[in-house]
């Protein structure tokens, strides 16, 4: 990959929960894939007054003579768009190529808005869904205080972690962050359930249904939903 793509990712990082930094070896792997490929790869950059802020890298799916194919298809290898405007601009660029019938985006979040962005939502289909990120919390204090919360009314949450005793115990969580507490908990949650609640991959009511979350105070479930609410599903975007 070129230096330009790396600089864009560093200057305009994604802000979704679950996003991972693209480490040097990751870029090397992408370069190797392109080098070993027998297809032509292309990169389109989106510019603003300060320079490039987003890009899409893609190739034509091999199908004999692509120009005369009955089903010419573009496959997106990497699409980095740090905001909705840049995502709309790059997808419009791909969809307006008059020689292309299909565009394949192998790695998009499950709440991708593309279906609602086109005139015919049925033209967009999801052909597969896969796991992308596995999160095991090692340091509860650090992780709890690495995100923001949505209400001032504090909730006492008991963390259950049989593997790391330092994670066990109650934390008071509010818009001010999280801190240890000796008060009676409003709810108890397993360490794996906490990972889903923190990132937004699981709702409190779903965790309660699975017994990963146990309620101890009346009316606590809607308060938990509000406290941990997120606007986007987690996604790292680097499994290509």
C-alpha positions in Angstrom: 0.0 0.0 0.0 1.1 3.5 -0.7 2.2 6.1 1.9 -0.9 8.2 1.1 -3.4 5.5 2.3 -1.4 5.1 5.6 -1.3 8.8 6.2 -5.1 9.2 5.6 -5.9 6.4 8.1 -3.6 7.9 10.7 -4.9 11.5 10.2 -8.6 10.5 9.9 -9.1 7.4 12.0 -12.5 5.7 12.4 -14.4 6.4 15.6 -16.6 3.3 15.9 -16.3 1.1 18.9 -14.1 -1.9 18.1 -11.9 -0.1 15.7 -8.3 -1.3 15.7 -5.1 0.5 14.7 -3.6 -0.8 11.4 -0.2 -2.0 12.6 2.8 -2.1 10.2 2.5 -5.9 9.5 -1.1 -5.4 8.5 -0.1 -3.0 5.7 2.7 -5.4 4.7 0.1 -8.2 4.3 -2.1 -6.0 2.0 1.0 -5.1 -0.1 1.8 -8.8 -0.5 -1.8 -9.6 -1.6 -1.7 -6.9 -4.3 1.8 -8.0 -5.4 0.7 -11.7 -5.7 -2.5 -10.8 -7.5 -2.8 -11.2 -11.3 -5.4 -8.4 -11.4 -5.2 -4.7 -11.8 -5.8 -2.8 -8.5 -7.0 0.9 -8.4 -7.2 3.5 -5.7 -9.5 6.6 -5.7 -8.9 9.4 -3.2 -11.5 11.8 -1.9 -10.0 15.3 -1.4 -10.9 18.3 0.7 -9.2 21.7 1.2 -6.7 20.1 3.5 -5.9 17.2 1.1 -7.1 13.6 0.9 -9.3 12.4 3.8 -10.7 9.1 2.4 -10.0 6.4 -0.2 -11.3 3.3 -1.8 -9.1 0.5 -3.3 -10.7 -1.9 -5.6 -10.2 -4.4 -8.5 -12.2 -5.9 -11.3 -13.4 -9.4 -10.6 -11.7 -11.9 -12.9 -14.2 -13.1 -15.6 -12.4 -13.8 -18.8 -12.5 -10.7 -20.9 -13.9 -8.3 -18.3 -14.9 -5.6 -20.9 -17.3 -8.1 -22.6 -18.4 -9.9 -19.5 -22.2 -10.4 -19.0 -21.7 -9.6 -15.3 -18.9 -7.1 -14.8 -18.2 -6.8 -11.1 -15.9 -4.6 -9.0 -14.6 -5.9 -5.7 -13.7 -3.4 -3.0 -10.5 -4.3 -1.2 -10.4 -1.4 1.2 -12.7 1.5 1.9 -11.7 4.1 4.5 -14.3 6.8 5.1 -14.1 8.6 8.5 -17.5 10.2 8.2 -20.8 9.7 6.4 -20.2 12.4 3.8 -17.0 10.7 2.6 -18.7 7.3 2.6 -21.5 8.6 0.5 -19.0 10.2 -2.0 -17.0 7.0 -2.4 -20.0 4.7 -2.8 -21.5 7.1 -5.3 -18.2 7.0 -7.2 -18.3 3.2 -7.3 -22.0 2.9 -8.2 -21.8 5.4 -11.0 -19.2 3.5 -13.1 -21.3 2.8 -16.2 -19.3 -0.3 -17.2 -20.0 -2.1 -13.8 -23.1 -4.1 -13.0 -22.2 -5.2 -9.5 -20.1 -3.8 -6.7 -19.0 -6.2 -3.9 -18.0 -4.8 -0.5 -16.7 -7.8 1.5 -16.3 -6.0 4.8 -18.9 -3.6 6.0 -20.6 -3.2 9.5 -23.9 -4.9 10.0 -25.7 -1.5 10.3 -24.3 -0.2 7.0 -26.7 2.4 5.6 -26.1 1.6 2.0 -29.4 -0.2 1.5 -31.2 3.1 2.4 -28.9 5.2 0.3 -29.9 3.8 -3.1 -33.2 4.2 -5.0 -33.9 0.4 -4.9 -33.1 -1.1 -1.5 -33.5 -4.6 -3.0 -30.5 -4.0 -5.2 -28.3 -4.3 -2.0 -28.1 -7.7 -0.5 -26.1 -9.2 2.4 -24.6 -12.5 1.3 -22.6 -13.5 4.4 -22.0 -12.4 8.0 -19.0 -13.3 10.1 -17.4 -12.7 13.4 -14.8 -10.0 13.3 -13.6 -9.0 16.9 -13.3 -11.0 20.0 -12.9 -8.8 23.1 -11.7 -10.2 26.5 -11.5 -7.4 29.1 -8.3 -7.6 31.2 -8.5 -4.2 33.0 -12.1 -3.3 33.9 -11.2 0.2 35.3 -9.3 1.2 32.1 -12.0 -0.1 29.8 -14.9 1.3 31.7 -13.3 4.8 31.7 -12.3 4.7 28.0 -15.9 5.4 26.8 -18.6 7.9 27.6 -22.1 7.3 29.2 -25.5 8.9 28.6 -27.0 9.8 31.9 -26.0 11.4 35.2 -28.0 9.0 37.4 -25.4 6.5 38.5 -25.8 2.8 38.4 -24.0 0.3 40.6 -22.9 -2.6 38.4 -21.3 -5.8 39.9 -18.7 -7.4 37.6 -18.3 -11.1 37.7 -14.9 -12.3 36.5 -13.7 -15.8 37.8 -10.4 -15.5 36.0 -9.1 -12.1 37.1 -10.0 -11.3 40.7 -9.0 -7.6 40.3 -11.9 -7.2 38.0 -14.4 -8.5 40.5 -16.6 -6.2 42.5 -19.0 -3.3 42.1 -18.4 -0.1 40.1 -20.5 3.0 40.1 -21.0 4.2 36.5 -22.3 7.5 35.3 -21.4 10.4 32.9 -18.5 11.1 35.3 -17.0 7.6 34.5 -16.6 4.5 36.6 -15.1 3.9 40.1 -15.2 1.2 42.7 -18.1 1.2 45.0 -19.1 -0.6 48.2 -22.8 0.0 47.7 -25.4 -2.7 47.0 -25.4 -3.4 43.2 -28.3 -2.6 40.9 -27.3 -5.4 38.6 -24.6 -8.1 38.1 -23.0 -8.8 34.8 -20.4 -11.4 33.6 -17.2 -10.2 32.1 -18.1 -11.4 28.6 -21.5 -9.8 28.9 -19.8 -6.5 29.9 -17.7 -6.6 26.6 -20.9 -6.7 24.6 -22.6 -4.0 26.6 -19.6 -1.7 26.4 -19.2 -1.9 22.7 -22.9 -1.9 21.8 -22.8 -5.4 20.2 -25.4 -6.5 22.7 -28.3 -4.7 24.4 -29.0 -5.0 28.1 -32.3 -6.8 27.5 -30.5 -9.4 25.4 -27.9 -10.0 28.1 -30.6 -10.2 30.7 -32.4 -12.9 28.6 -29.2 -14.9 28.3 -28.5 -14.6 32.1 -25.3 -12.8 31.5 -27.0 -9.8 33.2 -29.0 -10.2 36.4 -31.1 -7.4 37.7 -31.3 -6.6 41.4 -33.2 -3.3 41.4 -36.7 -2.5 40.0 -36.7 -0.5 36.8 -33.0 -0.9 36.3 -33.1 -2.4 32.8 -34.2 0.8 30.9 -31.7 2.8 32.9 -29.0 0.4 31.8 -30.1 0.6 28.2 -29.9 4.4 28.3 -26.6 4.5 30.2 -24.8 2.2 27.6 -26.7 3.3 24.5 -24.6 3.7 21.3 -25.5 5.0 17.9 -23.5 2.5 15.8 -22.6 -1.1 16.0 -19.0 -2.0 16.7 -16.7 -2.7 13.7 -13.0 -2.7 13.2 -13.0 -2.7 9.4 -9.6 -4.3 9.0 -10.4 -7.9 8.2 -9.9 -7.8 4.4 
